[in-house]
Amino acid sequence: RSHTTKMAAELHRSYREVVQPSLQAVVSIYTSGKVSEEAKKNFQFGPFKFFEIPENDDGPPPQKLRQALGSGVIVRKNGLVITNNHVIKAADEIKVVMVDGRTFDAKVIVKDADCDLAALRLVKTAQNAHYFEVDFPMIELGLGHAVEVGDVCLAIGNNLGLQGTVTQGIISAVGRFMDNKQPDSSRRTAARSKLRVPLIQTSASINPGSSGGALVDMNGHLIGINTAIVTPSRGNVGLAFAVPANYILPILAAVDANEPSIKRPFIGLTLGQNPWPKKGILVHGVMRDGPAGRAGVLAKDIILKLNNTPTLDSDRFLMMIALQNIGSSVQLKVDRNGQEKMISITIGVWKPAKDKLLVVKDETNPLDGTTLAEMNPGLNGELGLDPQLQGVVVLKVAGGSSAAGLFQTGDRILKIGTSTIKTLEDLTRAVEKNIGKLSAATTLKIRVARGSVVIEFRLSLRPLKSKL
């Protein structure tokens, strides 16, 4: 009974001891900048795109200047602000307003598009120099991987322009990856995300204007940066997402090094959950010449601990890796065929490869309607494929195109005719070879890998010249 009474008292106590100091460190951000007309057609809250706003022929003419609002969190006593990258990425001018009314111009000093984070420095002038003579209020960083489903949390931000709005909820999920597929007309709430990190899901209400605001735990620690919602409308329906605070550390390291881009800790593994009732994290793939590969980690190893901390799931493991210093060593305890081993890994630097893309728009081409790319570890990870795989992969298939009934996102093009496909150049030459000088009807074989299955399409072609 005493335990129940204590728990009830905790649930009903005031949150003011957490809210009042945290509120002082959450700022409103107002931006202005030019934006393309195409971008104005789509309503977008954070990286998740849900629906299109229909054109209004009777409305005012399109404006060239875009004004937007968002939130930010002061994480250092010198006034350093962390916000979402999408809040400031199109901004030419940035204003930061504190809850006490102090207003500053701000400059972007670091961006991390993959995590949708950015750091802002407040601009010091002769008029506001006295503001910098005392420490700014700040929120201490917490650990995103340490929160549990059911924990109470608070979201603070500039909801719909209402500065200093505080909402309460619980942690709904930890390590939520949003799928990267284009939503179709039957799934209006489908999420499309470019984020490549596991997110914290919360029931705390956030809305447009909350992006970049604080998600805090009941100790007043910053556990996440609010970034997006999934909704069938513009309002919150209890499905909100935050970037774990772990991913702020590489931003701070870049600030300290006076570098505009971040260096992300990296070990080079693709991971999955071990089937119940077994514990640990299953290693699906090991990147060639990656830190883990060089250290001796093998596919099918089961990771039991990271630096003596049990590894319960792959998402929390990734958050823990984000906390490591580049060049430092971590100890993995793994189970390999029933034998436990300790492996020391030196944390490396993630070097994203630049995606090479090809969009096929030619009705005479059997690949018409596809967007193709050369595979690389980052892209493979986004598609849920082994990071070591190389070749050409289908990124997208346009609805209604000739390719729509054949190919799917994630298909790997292995062969066209007798030509093996390893690069986009190989693919272009193979298409030209097989249909560019076609003089009579023929059958073209295209072999693809879909997951672990190899499929061969046999397509009837007529003598039409390709424009690929």
PyMOL commands that set and color helices and strands:
alter all, ss='L'
color gray80, all
select helices_A, chain A and resi 2-12+16-24+37-40+85-88+129-133+144-146+245-256+291-295+314-321+377-383+424-436
alter helices_A, ss='H'
color red, helices_A
select strands_A, chain A and resi 26-34+42-45+48-52+65-74+81-83+93-97+103-112+117-122+152-159+162-176+199-202+214-216+222-229+240-244+265-266+269-273+281-286+302-306+309-310+329-336+339-346+348-349+357-359+370-374+392-397+412-416+419-420+442-450+453-461
alter strands_A, ss='S'
color yellow, strands_A
deselect
rebuild
show_as cartoon
